[in-house]
Amino acid sequence: MGLIAFLIVGGIAGWLASIFMNKSQGILMNIVVGIVGAYIGGFLGGAIGLTATGFVGSIVMATIGAVILLWVLGKVRT
């Protein structure tokens, strides 16, 4: 995946995760959360036998990982 596509997927996934988790954050933080979420989602998806194919599949997997990341961070901070 190209760098621009990677940043776009990360931004969209982070933005969606922030909406699902009701967290307000800036675009740069959305991209970071989305990229880290993509790694988490890819790892967990691979562990249970799921693979993300295509643009939409990548966004879904990254969003799931980003939601998990935001949930864990919320638990750690409290």
N, CA, C and O atoms as CSV, one atom per row, in Angstrom:
chain,resi,resn,atom,element,x,y,z
A,1,MET,N,N,0.855,-1.159,0.000
A,1,MET,CA,C,0.000,0.000,0.000
A,1,MET,C,C,0.907,1.230,0.000
A,1,MET,O,O,1.892,1.280,0.736
A,2,GLY,N,N,0.580,2.190,-0.802
A,2,GLY,CA,C,1.370,3.402,-0.877
A,2,GLY,C,C,1.240,4.256,0.370
A,2,GLY,O,O,0.299,4.104,1.150
A,3,LEU,N,N,2.186,5.145,0.544
A,3,LEU,CA,C,2.206,5.987,1.730
A,3,LEU,C,C,0.955,6.858,1.836
A,3,LEU,O,O,0.386,6.995,2.919
A,4,ILE,N,N,0.529,7.441,0.729
A,4,ILE,CA,C,-0.656,8.301,0.748
A,4,ILE,C,C,-1.897,7.485,1.118
A,4,ILE,O,O,-2.712,7.928,1.927
A,5,ALA,N,N,-2.041,6.311,0.538
A,5,ALA,CA,C,-3.188,5.450,0.857
A,5,ALA,C,C,-3.138,5.013,2.317
A,5,ALA,O,O,-4.170,4.929,2.983
A,6,PHE,N,N,-1.930,4.736,2.811
A,6,PHE,CA,C,-1.760,4.342,4.200
A,6,PHE,C,C,-2.209,5.459,5.137
A,6,PHE,O,O,-2.884,5.198,6.133
A,7,LEU,N,N,-1.843,6.689,4.829
A,7,LEU,CA,C,-2.251,7.834,5.646
A,7,LEU,C,C,-3.749,8.089,5.556
A,7,LEU,O,O,-4.379,8.447,6.552
A,8,ILE,N,N,-4.322,7.908,4.374
A,8,ILE,CA,C,-5.762,8.100,4.206
A,8,ILE,C,C,-6.542,7.051,4.994
A,8,ILE,O,O,-7.496,7.379,5.699
A,9,VAL,N,N,-6.134,5.791,4.874
A,9,VAL,CA,C,-6.801,4.719,5.626
A,9,VAL,C,C,-6.663,4.969,7.124
A,9,VAL,O,O,-7.628,4.807,7.871
A,10,GLY,N,N,-5.472,5.363,7.566
A,10,GLY,CA,C,-5.265,5.663,8.979
A,10,GLY,C,C,-6.138,6.804,9.457
A,10,GLY,O,O,-6.723,6.733,10.538
A,11,GLY,N,N,-6.230,7.859,8.657
A,11,GLY,CA,C,-7.057,9.007,9.033
A,11,GLY,C,C,-8.525,8.665,9.122
A,11,GLY,O,O,-9.207,9.059,10.068
A,12,ILE,N,N,-9.015,7.929,8.132
A,12,ILE,CA,C,-10.432,7.536,8.141
A,12,ILE,C,C,-10.721,6.598,9.301
A,12,ILE,O,O,-11.724,6.756,9.996
A,13,ALA,N,N,-9.841,5.616,9.514
A,13,ALA,CA,C,-10.056,4.655,10.599
A,13,ALA,C,C,-10.003,5.341,11.961
A,13,ALA,O,O,-10.828,5.055,12.829
A,14,GLY,N,N,-9.051,6.234,12.155
A,14,GLY,CA,C,-8.964,6.960,13.421
A,14,GLY,C,C,-10.159,7.857,13.651
A,14,GLY,O,O,-10.652,7.974,14.773
A,15,TRP,N,N,-10.623,8.491,12.589
A,15,TRP,CA,C,-11.795,9.354,12.685
A,15,TRP,C,C,-13.041,8.542,13.049
A,15,TRP,O,O,-13.812,8.938,13.923
A,16,LEU,N,N,-13.232,7.402,12.370
A,16,LEU,CA,C,-14.380,6.542,12.673
A,16,LEU,C,C,-14.308,6.013,14.106
A,16,LEU,O,O,-15.316,5.972,14.812
A,17,ALA,N,N,-13.115,5.610,14.527
A,17,ALA,CA,C,-12.958,5.102,15.888
A,17,ALA,C,C,-13.250,6.194,16.917
A,17,ALA,O,O,-13.848,5.923,17.959
A,18,SER,N,N,-12.828,7.430,16.628
A,18,SER,CA,C,-13.102,8.515,17.567
A,18,SER,C,C,-14.594,8.803,17.657
A,18,SER,O,O,-15.086,9.197,18.714
A,19,ILE,N,N,-15.317,8.610,16.560
A,19,ILE,CA,C,-16.773,8.771,16.583
A,19,ILE,C,C,-17.409,7.647,17.403
A,19,ILE,O,O,-18.269,7.904,18.245
A,20,PHE,N,N,-16.986,6.397,17.158
A,20,PHE,CA,C,-17.557,5.258,17.875
A,20,PHE,C,C,-17.287,5.345,19.375
A,20,PHE,O,O,-18.143,4.994,20.187
A,21,MET,N,N,-16.092,5.814,19.738
A,21,MET,CA,C,-15.696,5.861,21.140
A,21,MET,C,C,-15.997,7.216,21.789
A,21,MET,O,O,-15.689,7.417,22.964
A,22,ASN,N,N,-16.591,8.138,21.043
A,22,ASN,CA,C,-16.963,9.466,21.530
A,22,ASN,C,C,-15.760,10.214,22.102
A,22,ASN,O,O,-15.825,10.799,23.183
A,23,LYS,N,N,-14.662,10.179,21.349
A,23,LYS,CA,C,-13.431,10.877,21.722
A,23,LYS,C,C,-13.202,11.990,20.716
A,23,LYS,O,O,-13.329,11.774,19.511
A,24,SER,N,N,-12.872,13.156,21.190
A,24,SER,CA,C,-12.578,14.280,20.314
A,24,SER,C,C,-11.064,14.417,20.192
A,24,SER,O,O,-10.369,14.595,21.192
A,25,GLN,N,N,-10.557,14.332,18.966
A,25,GLN,CA,C,-9.122,14.460,18.740
A,25,GLN,C,C,-8.897,15.091,17.374
A,25,GLN,O,O,-9.796,15.110,16.533
A,26,GLY,N,N,-7.715,15.597,17.163
A,26,GLY,CA,C,-7.396,16.271,15.916
A,26,GLY,C,C,-7.054,15.300,14.799
A,26,GLY,O,O,-6.969,14.091,15.016
A,27,ILE,N,N,-6.862,15.834,13.613
A,27,ILE,CA,C,-6.607,15.000,12.444
A,27,ILE,C,C,-5.300,14.237,12.566
A,27,ILE,O,O,-5.227,13.079,12.155
A,28,LEU,N,N,-4.268,14.857,13.121
A,28,LEU,CA,C,-2.990,14.171,13.272
A,28,LEU,C,C,-3.124,12.997,14.232
A,28,LEU,O,O,-2.576,11.923,13.985
A,29,MET,N,N,-3.843,13.199,15.311
A,29,MET,CA,C,-4.058,12.111,16.269
A,29,MET,C,C,-4.933,11.021,15.663
A,29,MET,O,O,-4.726,9.840,15.938
A,30,ASN,N,N,-5.912,11.405,14.838
A,30,ASN,CA,C,-6.727,10.408,14.146
A,30,ASN,C,C,-5.861,9.525,13.262
A,30,ASN,O,O,-6.041,8.308,13.229
A,31,ILE,N,N,-4.929,10.129,12.548
A,31,ILE,CA,C,-4.053,9.362,11.663
A,31,ILE,C,C,-3.184,8.412,12.475
A,31,ILE,O,O,-3.031,7.246,12.110
A,32,VAL,N,N,-2.614,8.902,13.571
A,32,VAL,CA,C,-1.757,8.051,14.410
A,32,VAL,C,C,-2.558,6.896,14.998
A,32,VAL,O,O,-2.114,5.749,14.962
A,33,VAL,N,N,-3.726,7.195,15.536
A,33,VAL,CA,C,-4.576,6.148,16.115
A,33,VAL,C,C,-4.993,5.146,15.036
A,33,VAL,O,O,-5.023,3.941,15.287
A,34,GLY,N,N,-5.310,5.634,13.850
A,34,GLY,CA,C,-5.699,4.746,12.757
A,34,GLY,C,C,-4.576,3.847,12.295
A,34,GLY,O,O,-4.806,2.672,12.007
A,35,ILE,N,N,-3.355,4.376,12.219
A,35,ILE,CA,C,-2.216,3.566,11.784
A,35,ILE,C,C,-1.878,2.507,12.827
A,35,ILE,O,O,-1.653,1.346,12.486
A,36,VAL,N,N,-1.843,2.903,14.094
A,36,VAL,CA,C,-1.589,1.923,15.157
A,36,VAL,C,C,-2.736,0.911,15.208
A,36,VAL,O,O,-2.515,-0.280,15.428
A,37,GLY,N,N,-3.951,1.396,15.005
A,37,GLY,CA,C,-5.112,0.503,14.963
A,37,GLY,C,C,-5.052,-0.479,13.808
A,37,GLY,O,O,-5.526,-1.608,13.930
A,38,ALA,N,N,-4.474,-0.062,12.686
A,38,ALA,CA,C,-4.323,-0.967,11.548
A,38,ALA,C,C,-3.395,-2.122,11.902
A,38,ALA,O,O,-3.649,-3.268,11.531
A,39,TYR,N,N,-2.330,-1.818,12.613
A,39,TYR,CA,C,-1.427,-2.888,13.052
A,39,TYR,C,C,-2.112,-3.813,14.045
A,39,TYR,O,O,-1.976,-5.033,13.955
A,40,ILE,N,N,-2.845,-3.242,14.988
A,40,ILE,CA,C,-3.550,-4.059,15.976
A,40,ILE,C,C,-4.621,-4.908,15.292
A,40,ILE,O,O,-4.724,-6.107,15.548
A,41,GLY,N,N,-5.414,-4.284,14.424
A,41,GLY,CA,C,-6.458,-5.016,13.713
A,41,GLY,C,C,-5.894,-6.101,12.810
A,41,GLY,O,O,-6.452,-7.195,12.727
A,42,GLY,N,N,-4.792,-5.803,12.136
A,42,GLY,CA,C,-4.153,-6.804,11.281
A,42,GLY,C,C,-3.609,-7.970,12.078
A,42,GLY,O,O,-3.730,-9.123,11.663
A,43,PHE,N,N,-3.012,-7.678,13.220
A,43,PHE,CA,C,-2.478,-8.737,14.066
A,43,PHE,C,C,-3.591,-9.622,14.617
A,43,PHE,O,O,-3.530,-10.848,14.530
A,44,LEU,N,N,-4.610,-8.976,15.187
A,44,LEU,CA,C,-5.715,-9.749,15.766
A,44,LEU,C,C,-6.513,-10.488,14.690
A,44,LEU,O,O,-6.930,-11.628,14.894
A,45,GLY,N,N,-6.722,-9.835,13.551
A,45,GLY,CA,C,-7.429,-10.498,12.455
A,45,GLY,C,C,-6.670,-11.708,11.945
A,45,GLY,O,O,-7.262,-12.754,11.677
A,46,GLY,N,N,-5.348,-11.565,11.810
A,46,GLY,CA,C,-4.522,-12.693,11.370
A,46,GLY,C,C,-4.519,-13.823,12.381
A,46,GLY,O,O,-4.442,-14.995,12.013
A,47,ALA,N,N,-4.603,-13.466,13.667
A,47,ALA,CA,C,-4.600,-14.486,14.717
A,47,ALA,C,C,-5.863,-15.350,14.670
A,47,ALA,O,O,-5.828,-16.520,15.049
A,48,ILE,N,N,-6.982,-14.771,14.204
A,48,ILE,CA,C,-8.219,-15.563,14.131
A,48,ILE,C,C,-8.550,-15.977,12.704
A,48,ILE,O,O,-9.612,-16.546,12.451
A,49,GLY,N,N,-7.646,-15.694,11.772
A,49,GLY,CA,C,-7.806,-16.177,10.407
A,49,GLY,C,C,-8.500,-15.222,9.451
A,49,GLY,O,O,-8.901,-15.639,8.364
A,50,LEU,N,N,-8.655,-13.947,9.818
A,50,LEU,CA,C,-9.269,-12.963,8.938
A,50,LEU,C,C,-8.195,-12.137,8.240
A,50,LEU,O,O,-7.160,-11.821,8.827
A,51,THR,N,N,-8.448,-11.795,6.999
A,51,THR,CA,C,-7.537,-10.910,6.281
A,51,THR,C,C,-8.348,-9.783,5.660
A,51,THR,O,O,-9.476,-9.987,5.212
A,52,ALA,N,N,-7.768,-8.607,5.638
A,52,ALA,CA,C,-8.427,-7.442,5.042
A,52,ALA,C,C,-7.982,-7.330,3.594
A,52,ALA,O,O,-6.786,-7.257,3.308
A,53,THR,N,N,-8.941,-7.316,2.684
A,53,THR,CA,C,-8.619,-7.155,1.273
A,53,THR,C,C,-9.299,-5.901,0.754
A,53,THR,O,O,-10.467,-5.645,1.044
A,54,GLY,N,N,-8.564,-5.136,-0.005
A,54,GLY,CA,C,-9.120,-3.939,-0.609
A,54,GLY,C,C,-9.143,-2.755,0.339
A,54,GLY,O,O,-8.784,-2.861,1.512
A,55,PHE,N,N,-9.571,-1.638,-0.196
A,55,PHE,CA,C,-9.591,-0.377,0.535
A,55,PHE,C,C,-10.585,-0.414,1.690
A,55,PHE,O,O,-10.250,-0.033,2.812
A,56,VAL,N,N,-11.798,-0.868,1.422
A,56,VAL,CA,C,-12.841,-0.901,2.461
A,56,VAL,C,C,-12.486,-1.913,3.544
A,56,VAL,O,O,-12.686,-1.641,4.727
A,57,GLY,N,N,-11.969,-3.058,3.164
A,57,GLY,CA,C,-11.561,-4.058,4.148
A,57,GLY,C,C,-10.459,-3.551,5.054
A,57,GLY,O,O,-10.443,-3.838,6.251
A,58,SER,N,N,-9.537,-2.794,4.477
A,58,SER,CA,C,-8.457,-2.205,5.274
A,58,SER,C,C,-9.002,-1.187,6.262
A,58,SER,O,O,-8.564,-1.137,7.412
A,59,ILE,N,N,-9.951,-0.379,5.820
A,59,ILE,CA,C,-10.547,0.612,6.723
A,59,ILE,C,C,-11.299,-0.080,7.854
A,59,ILE,O,O,-11.194,0.333,9.009
A,60,VAL,N,N,-12.051,-1.117,7.537
A,60,VAL,CA,C,-12.811,-1.841,8.570
A,60,VAL,C,C,-11.861,-2.451,9.592
A,60,VAL,O,O,-12.071,-2.310,10.797
A,61,MET,N,N,-10.812,-3.133,9.120
A,61,MET,CA,C,-9.873,-3.784,10.032
A,61,MET,C,C,-9.124,-2.747,10.874
A,61,MET,O,O,-8.920,-2.949,12.071
A,62,ALA,N,N,-8.716,-1.645,10.253
A,62,ALA,CA,C,-8.013,-0.590,10.988
A,62,ALA,C,C,-8.935,0.085,11.995
A,62,ALA,O,O,-8.495,0.441,13.089
A,63,THR,N,N,-10.191,0.266,11.650
A,63,THR,CA,C,-11.148,0.877,12.571
A,63,THR,C,C,-11.375,-0.010,13.784
A,63,THR,O,O,-11.440,0.481,14.911
A,64,ILE,N,N,-11.496,-1.299,13.564
A,64,ILE,CA,C,-11.664,-2.228,14.688
A,64,ILE,C,C,-10.455,-2.158,15.609
A,64,ILE,O,O,-10.599,-2.100,16.831
A,65,GLY,N,N,-9.270,-2.164,15.023
A,65,GLY,CA,C,-8.061,-2.053,15.828
A,65,GLY,C,C,-7.969,-0.726,16.554
A,65,GLY,O,O,-7.529,-0.682,17.702
A,66,ALA,N,N,-8.377,0.362,15.903
A,66,ALA,CA,C,-8.329,1.690,16.528
A,66,ALA,C,C,-9.330,1.797,17.673
A,66,ALA,O,O,-9.039,2.425,18.691
A,67,VAL,N,N,-10.497,1.195,17.517
A,67,VAL,CA,C,-11.483,1.188,18.609
A,67,VAL,C,C,-10.918,0.425,19.800
A,67,VAL,O,O,-11.063,0.860,20.942
A,68,ILE,N,N,-10.279,-0.703,19.542
A,68,ILE,CA,C,-9.653,-1.476,20.622
A,68,ILE,C,C,-8.566,-0.641,21.299
A,68,ILE,O,O,-8.469,-0.619,22.526
A,69,LEU,N,N,-7.749,0.044,20.498
A,69,LEU,CA,C,-6.692,0.889,21.048
A,69,LEU,C,C,-7.259,1.992,21.937
A,69,LEU,O,O,-6.766,2.203,23.044
A,70,LEU,N,N,-8.286,2.696,21.467
A,70,LEU,CA,C,-8.888,3.767,22.260
A,70,LEU,C,C,-9.537,3.229,23.523
A,70,LEU,O,O,-9.494,3.880,24.567
A,71,TRP,N,N,-10.132,2.057,23.441
A,71,TRP,CA,C,-10.741,1.443,24.624
A,71,TRP,C,C,-9.682,1.115,25.671
A,71,TRP,O,O,-9.856,1.404,26.855
A,72,VAL,N,N,-8.569,0.502,25.218
A,72,VAL,CA,C,-7.493,0.141,26.140
A,72,VAL,C,C,-6.879,1.402,26.750
A,72,VAL,O,O,-6.627,1.448,27.954
A,73,LEU,N,N,-6.640,2.415,25.931
A,73,LEU,CA,C,-6.083,3.667,26.451
A,73,LEU,C,C,-7.022,4.314,27.462
A,73,LEU,O,O,-6.571,4.875,28.461
A,74,GLY,N,N,-8.313,4.239,27.209
A,74,GLY,CA,C,-9.287,4.776,28.158
A,74,GLY,C,C,-9.259,4.039,29.484
A,74,GLY,O,O,-9.426,4.653,30.538
A,75,LYS,N,N,-9.051,2.733,29.446
A,75,LYS,CA,C,-8.979,1.938,30.682
A,75,LYS,C,C,-7.680,2.214,31.437
A,75,LYS,O,O,-7.670,2.238,32.668
A,76,VAL,N,N,-6.592,2.422,30.707
A,76,VAL,CA,C,-5.301,2.671,31.343
A,76,VAL,C,C,-5.276,4.038,32.011
A,76,VAL,O,O,-4.691,4.191,33.083
A,77,ARG,N,N,-5.896,5.023,31.397
A,77,ARG,CA,C,-5.863,6.384,31.913
A,77,ARG,C,C,-6.743,6.592,33.130
A,77,ARG,O,O,-6.544,7.562,33.861
A,78,THR,N,N,-7.706,5.719,33.375
A,78,THR,CA,C,-8.601,5.917,34.518
A,78,THR,C,C,-8.108,5.210,35.756
A,78,THR,O,O,-8.750,5.279,36.803
